[in-house]
């Protein structure tokens, strides 16, 4: 196979296509996927049970959110031991079984790595906090108080409030960009970087195919601890976070995305290059996430791919999608993007992007559109079912983010509820426990896997058909992209690979729409699972509500 690289000012076809270019990566949130040991929490053995289902979707890889030892204050993103599996998820033997099963199904396995911070229960932090002179004293970001006892600067935590926590043992503050129980590591310390990379190497030696690098632009902080400047009211945007969160009141120029982080990306890549066919996927959330994505994936010495929150916002209209993709394309040279419209941190896309009332036809179009953009794809569990955001009562909330900002922001539990497998079974087949960690949505149970398996018109059937068809279309996997039109009704673009060219037309409205292409010779493609389009004698194309069409030109 071939792929493109930007060489001498032009796109050039290269050989030896890596598996991750154009791949569809299915994100599994293990707490909510499948409970095999009946305790109400999903686990690794449950994932093993359902891997044939995942394979049948037509995806290329799975990304498993953290399953490492953790006090679970942030549900695994606060790691207390990077090399141990938390007992609630199983054992290393369970993980080995998962790897063997995935390999037998020709599914790649990507796991999360949370490098910028640890749990406050990690052995490194327990030692570091004791005094200013121990072996780990400089492994975290410590700072003296101001003369009046206040924190050293105005940095804020994403989860609300000050990003500094007083530690009486050391008589200093420590930095936490997330929860107070998630202290930030000091990446200016070479020993820290070496220890972090040793943990990454541990899992590479265990055979994983790559890493999703959580909050990877947060590794370094400004050594001078300069204050972040204030942001004007009209410029405050949530970017996947609660808009009433004061975190949006600042430009975060100094607590993340520091210049030194580029060299660390190169250290990571240097390690990865020692292992064939592995990949890094960086999660980026910065003041200019598209620019950071381009910088972090530039050349062959940094990350393989990156994604951001740019399509995880409430803005799902055609013009916004076009401007976002074009902005990244303008910034990228030889970098490779990865796109996502949903994950475990944001309201489900079926609810965010729905036009007035939700319909399953919209979910079908959203999934196909995502997989038609240039780049690779992250698809979050349940998107293949068209699941909407679950409504969680306050007394059932688990997410500390939601508890803090209730009721204006209900947190992330609504997108994390258990996967519905069997409509009529207790907890929709997720678990036979009387108390799953989050309640199963009854609306989700009505759209369970078994229900959609039995319906030829379901979102699940459309998802499978399209992804299997996409594997036969190099234009959609590897080709370049050019937008032709976007307005409030539709999005039109082409994908070109070698001598082939496909036009994609997506209708974003609940009404029929018409489009007159500027080319004379067009031919509808078939086999993708979507209804046929109508083309009159003047080659005017009619699209049904929320229809997406694929044509050769």
N, C-alpha and C positions, 0 to 999 in steps of 0.2 A: 504494500500500500504506500501511499504518498502523503505528505503533508506540506503546508506552506511555511516558509520563513521569509522574513523581510531582509533581503540582501541587496546591497548597492542601490537602495532607493526603490526597489520593486519587490512584489511577491514572487517567490521562486518555489517551484515544486521540488520537494525533497523526498528522499526514500526512507524506508524503515519506519513506518508509522507507529508511534508508541501507542500502547493500548488505551491510555487515558485521554488522548485527543478525540473529542467527539463522544466520549463515553457518557452513559447515563448512570449516575451514582445514587443509589437508594439509601436514604438516611434512616437508620433504625435507632429509635429512642428506647433503650433496652428495658427501662422500668415499665413501659407501656405496650410492649410488643406482644409477648406471650409469656404467661406464668406456668412453668412446668413443675414447680415444687409446691404449689398450692398455698403460698403465703400472701398472695395479693399483689406481689411485685413481679414484674417481668424479669427474666434471667437469660443467661447464655444458653441453657438447655432449651429454653423456649424458642430462641432464635434458630437453633439447630433444627427443631421440629418444622419450622416454617420456611427454611431455606428453599425447598422445592417450589413453594409458592412464589418466593421472590425471583427465583430463576425464571419461572414461567412468565413473569411480567415482561421480560425482554430487556432487563437492565444488565449492566456490565459489571457492577461492583456494588458492595455495600459499605456504608460508613456507619460505624457503631459509636454512638455517643459514650462518654466515659463509663467504665465499669471497674475502675481501680478502687483501692481501699480509700475510704473517705468517711468523714462524719456526716456527709450528706446535707450540710447546711445549704449548699447550692446544687444539690442533687448530682454529685459526682464531679462537678467542675471545681471542687475544693479537694485536692488530692493530698492524702497523708502518706501514701506510699505508691510511687509510680510503677513499681515492679510487682505489686501484689494485687490480686483480684479481690474485690470486696465480697465477703461471704454471701451477701444478699443476692449477688449475681451468679455465684458458683465458685468454681475452682479453676486452677490452671489446666487441669485435665479436661474440664468442660470447654475451655477456650481451644485447647488442642483439637478436641473433637469438632468444634466449629470450623477451625481452619481446614481440617481434613475434609469435612463435608463440603465446604465452599470450593475447595480445590477440585473435588470430584465433580462438582457442578459447573466448573469453569467460571466461578465468580471470584473477583478480586476482593480483598478485605482491607479496608482503610479504617484506622482507629483514630480517635481523638488524642491529641497531645496538648495539654494545658501548661504552657511553658512559662508564662509571665508571672504566675503567682502559684502559691501552694495553699494548703489548709494551714490554719494556725496550730494544728495537731501534728504537722509533719515534724520529724525528728530534727530537721535543719532549723526550723523556727524555734522549737523548744529549747535548743541550745543557744541560738542567737539572742534570744530575749533575756537570757540570764544576766549578762553583764556586757561591758564594752570591750572585753579583752579575751573572749573565748575564740576558739578556732573558726566559728561561724559568725562572729560578731559583725562582719561586714557583708554577710550573705543576703541581707534584706535592706530595704531603704529606710534608714533611721535618720532622724534629724532632731536637733535640740528645739525646745520651745522658744518662742519669742520672750522678751523680757517680762511681758505681762502674762506669760503662761499660755498664750494662744498658739495654735498650730503654726508651723513655719511659713506657710503660704496659703493661698485661697483655693487650692485644688479641691475638686468635688468628686465624690464617688458616683458611679453610674446608678447604684442602687439607692441613692438619696443621701444628702448631707455631706459633711466634711470627709475628705479622703484620708485623713490622719487620725490615728487612734493612739491614745496615751498608754504607755507600758510602764507601770510603776517600778518593775525590777530594774530597768535600765535608766529610768527617769528621762525617757525620750519618746517621741512619736514615731510610729511606723506608718508607711504608706500602704493604702489598700484602694486600688481603683475600683474594686467591686465590694463585696461584703467586708465587714470588719474582721471576719474570720478567714479572709483570703489575702494575707500579706503579700506584697509585691517583692519579688526577688530583685537583687541588685546586679543587673547584667553588666555593669561597669567592672565587676569583679571577674577576672578571668577564670578563677576556680569555679564560680557559679556556672559560667557558660560550659565549662568542661563537664561538670557534673550533670547538667541538663542534657547535653549531647550524649553522655554515657547512658542515660535513661532511654533516649531515643534509639540508641544502638541496641539496647537490650531487646526491644521489640522488633527491630530489623532482623536481629539474629533469630528471633522467634518466627520469622517467616511472613510478617505482614507485608502487604503490597503498597502501603503508603500511609500518610498521616494527614488528617485535617487539623491544622494548627490553629487552635483557638486564640482569638484576640492577639494575633502574632505581632501586631504593631505596638503593643503595650509593653514590650520587653524592656525598653530603655526609658529612662526619665532624664529630664534636664538636670545636669549636675549642679547648676547654680540655683535650682529650685525657684526659678522666676515665677511670678504670678501669671496666671492666664488672664488675658484681657476680656473685658465684658463684651457680650454680644447684644446687638440691638434687638428689641422686641420682635420686629418684623423678620429678623433672620433666625429666630429660634425654631429649630426643626427637630422633631423627635428622632428621625432616622432609625425607626424601629423601637425607640424608647418612648415612655410616657411623655407627652408634651408639657405636662405640668411639673415635670421633674426639673429642679434647678440645674441639673447637669447641662441642660440646653441653654443656660444663661451665659455660658462662657465659650470662647474659642479655645479648644484644647491643644494649644501649640506646644506645651511644655511637659505635660504628664504622659504623652505617648508620641509615637511616630517621630522619634529622634533620628538624626543622621547616622548615628552609630549603629542603628538597627540594620542598615543595609549590609554592613560587613558581617553581621551575625547571620543574615539570610544566606550569605555566601559560605559561612561555616557549616550551616545546615546542609546546603547543597553539596559541599565537598564530602560530607559524610554519606549523603544519599547516593552519590555517584559511585561509591564503593559497592553498591548493591544493584544488580541489574533489574530493570523494569519496575522500579518503585517510583512513587510520586508524592509530591507535597502540594497540599491545597491550603492556602492561607486565608483565614477570615480577617477581613479588613474593616475597621470602623474608625475613620479619621475625618478631619475637617474637609479633605478632598479625597474621598475614598477611591475615586476612579484614577486620580493621579498616583496615589499610593499603590494601587493594584498594578499600574503600568511599571512603576519603579521596581516593585518587588518581584516582577516576573521578567524583567529585561535580561536578554542574553541567555546564556547557558550556565550561569554561575549563581543564579538566585532560585526562587521558588519556581516550580513547574507551572502552577496555576494559582489564581486567587479569586475570591468572590467577596462581595460586600453587601450592604443592606440596601443598595440602590433600588432593587426591585422588590424589596420587602416592606415598602412603604404603602400607605393607602392609595397612592397614585398609580392606578393601573390603566389609565387611559392610553390610547394609541400614541398620541403625541409625546407623552411622557416616556413611554417605552422607547420610542424612536430616539428622542433626544439623549436618553441615558446610554443606549447602546452606541449611538454615533459618537458621543463624547468619549467613551472608552476606546472605540476604534481609532479615533483621532490621536489618542495619547499612546496607544500601544505601538510598539515597533514589532518585535518578534515574540512578544508575550502572548500567552493563551488565556482567555477568560473562562470562567465557570459561572453559570447563571443559576439562581435559585429564586423562586417566588414564594417559598415557605420554608420554615424550619421550626425548631422547638422553642424559639424565642419570640415569635410574632403571631398575631391573630391569623388563623387559617385563611389562605388566599380565597377560598370559596366564599368567605364572608367579607373579606377586605375589598375584593375586586367585583363583587356581584353588582350587576346593574339592577337597581331597585330590589326586586325579589329574586332570590337564588333559584337557578334552574340547573339541572344536571348538564344541560347542553353547554352552559358556560364553562363548567369544569372541564369538559372534553376539549373545548377550544383552548382554554388556558394551558392545559398539559401539552397539547400539540404545539402551541405557539412557543412555549418555553423550549421544547426540544427541536425547534426549527431555527433558533438563534445561533449565530456563530459562537462556538465554544463547546465546553462540556456542560453537563447538567447535574444539579443536585435536586433530587425529588424526595420530599419528606413523606414518611409513612402516612398513609391515609389519603394522600392526594390522588392516588389511583382510584379511590372510592368517592372522591368529591366531598369529603367530610367538611362540614362547616364548623365554626367555633362553638365549642360546648359552653353552656351557661353553668358556671360553678357558684354555688352559694358560699357566702363568706365563711360559714362554719366548716366548709369542706376545703378551703384554700390550703395549699401546701407551699406555694411559692412566696418566699419572703418579700420579693419585689411587689407582689400583689397586695400582701398584707400591709405593707408600708403605705402604698398609694391608694388603697381602697377609700371611697368608691369610684373616684374618677378614673382609675386604672385598675383593672382586676387581675393584672399579672399575666403569667404565661401558662397557667394551668389549663386554660380553655383549649389550647392546642396540644396539650400533653396527655389528654385522657386516653384510657386504654383502647387498643385496636379492636374493632368489632369483627369477630370471625363467624359466629353462628347466631343468627337472630334470636332463636327461641331458647337458647341455653342461658344459664345464669351468667351474668356479667358479659353477655354476648360472646361467650366462649373464650374470653381472655383468661379467666381464672375461676375456679370453683370456690374460692375463698369468700367468706361472708363479708369481708371488708377490704376490697381492693384499695390500693393507695390513693387513687382518685376514683370517683364514681363514673360508671359507664353511662354515656349519654344515650337516652332512649331514642333520640333522633338518629344517632349513629347506629344503634342496633338495627333500626329499620333499613339501614343501608349496609348491612354486614356483608362480608365476603360471600357467604353462601347465597344470599339474596341476589347479589349482582352476578354471581356465577350462573344463575338460572335465567338471567335476562340477557338476551342478545343485544339490547339497546342500552346497557348499563355503562356507567363511566368506566368501570373496571374492564369490560370487554373492549371499549374504545381505546383505553390506555394500552392494553396488551397488543391489540391489532396494530396500532400506530407505531409502537416501539419496535415491533418485529419488522414492520415494513421499512422503518427508518434505517435499519441495518442494511438494506439493499440500496440505499440512496447516498452515495458518497458526497453529493452536493450538500446534504443536510448534516452530514457528519464532519466534513473537513473544509467545505468550500468557503469562499469569502462572502461578504454580505453587502448589499447596497439597497438602501431604502428609496422607494419611488414616491410614495405618497403616505401621508398620515393626516387624519382629521378626527373629529369627534366620533366618527362612525367606523372607520376602518384603518387598518395598517397594511401596507403593501410593500414587499421587498423581494429581492432576488438572492438566491444562493448559487454561486458559480464554482464549479470544480472541473479543472481541465477543459474539455470541450462541451461539458454539459451545463445546463442552466435551468433552475427551477424558480418559478414565481410563486410566492406565498401571499394569499389575500385572506385577511381575518376581519370578520364583521363583529364589531363590539356592541352591537345594539340588538334590541328585541324586535326590530323591524327588518323587513327585507331591504337590501341595499343593492345598488348597481355600480359596476365599475367598468370603464372603457379603457382597456390597455392600449398603449401606443404602438404595440407590435401587432402585425397581422397574423402571423402563424403561431397559434397557441393550441395546446392539446392537453385536456385534463388528464391528470395521473389517476390511476385507480389502485386499489389494494390497501389504501391507508385507513379504511374503515369509516370515512366520513361520506355523507351523502353526495351524490353526483351534483354538479353545478349545471346551471342552464346558460347556454351561450347562444345568442340569436345571430341572425345573418350578418349583423354589423359588428360581430365579435364583442358584443356587450355582455358582460357577465353578471348574472343575478345570484346573489347569495342570500340564503335563508337566515333567519335570526341566529346570531352567534355561530355562524358557519365559518369554517376555515377551508380554503381550497388550495390545491397544489396543481400547478400546470407546468409543462415543459414549454420553453420558448426558444 
